[in-house]
Amino acid sequence: MNKALNFGGSIVSWFFGLVVFAIGLVNTFWGNDPGFGLFLILLSFVYFPAANRMLKLRTGYSIPILVKFSLAIFIIVAALGVGKLFDKIDLMMMDI
């Protein structure tokens, strides 16, 4: 049963990691804040299970779920509110 819960958690982690990575790409290449976009791309690796396993193997420490959850709230608020994500997506769609 523990493996089933872990598998479900890894799906959520992969999904959120990919979403944050995509938000980082949009912020890097469209709009006026490439530094914030690169910061989000780096933060996205916190959510990928492979990166978490590598961190655990190298340092013996993994990022607690509470820290990941708090970081997720920060990313969502920053990307949607301050980062004006939907305006940047509109700019991206005009370029395509």
PyMOL commands that set and color helices and strands:
alter all, ss='L'
color gray80, all
select helices_A, chain A and resi 2-29+34-44+49-59+65-82+85-95
alter helices_A, ss='H'
color red, helices_A
deselect
rebuild
show_as cartoon
